[in-house]
Amino acid sequence: LNNLTQKPNPGANEVVIILFYVDWCPHCVSAKPEWSNLVEKHHNTTVNGKNVKVHACNCEGSEAEQQTANDNSIQGYPTIKLLKNNETVEYSGARNVEAIENFIQEQCGV
């Protein structure tokens, strides 16, 4: 899933999209295969001049993951958020690769 190992801090030409999850949530379990596909297709790719990082964050995982979940006020699971230019955008669409790809492109100004 490409879990976070440190707190994300996207630069000016970078966006970070994160799946916040917990292992005991059935909706999270069903979202993981699609998220893995998204990681394979889009982690470290460039969209409209912006480097895209795709990560997952186990809200009950490492200290860095728990801190990132707290910093992003995660209340429910799964939650998907995109971080860019000191801005956080919550994703509320379908949880499939195509819909999330469209969201990433919109957020990168395509």
Summary of the structure (lengths in Angstrom):
residues: 110
radius of gyration: 12.7
end to end distance: 25.7
largest distance: 37.2
contacts: 320
relative contact order: 0.26
helix: 34%
strand: 29%
